[in-house]
Amino acid sequence: MSTLEKAINLMNEMPEQKIETIYAFIQFINSQASNTVSPSAPEKKETKKSILGIAHEYANPELIEQEEGAFERAMAEKHAINRY
């Protein structure tokens, strides 16, 4: 039995309200899939920058050492946890 057949069998037993929720989710997933760049369109891939690529230009190499453990220190300070 295929995944589609299994899903249809499950949905046949569900109330209409749950089916509407599932349908909305499927529409969302489908719209996300249509917004992705397909491998057959490399020109679109080249025009999009990755998040890391954008952030890289703002990086300050002098601060990288201070970033090590910064989150843990901030949480300890915020929540008054004395581990250091």
Contacts in CASP RR format, 6 or more apart in sequence:
PFRMAT RR
TARGET T0000
AUTHOR 0000-0000-0000
METHOD contacts of the structure
MODEL  1
MSTLEKAINLMNEMPEQKIETIYAFIQFINSQASNTVSPSAPEKKETKKS
ILGIAHEYANPELIEQEEGAFERAMAEKHAINRY
11 19 0 8 1.000
11 22 0 8 1.000
14 22 0 8 1.000
37 44 0 8 1.000
37 45 0 8 1.000
37 48 0 8 1.000
73 84 0 8 1.000
75 81 0 8 1.000
76 82 0 8 1.000
76 83 0 8 1.000
76 84 0 8 1.000
END
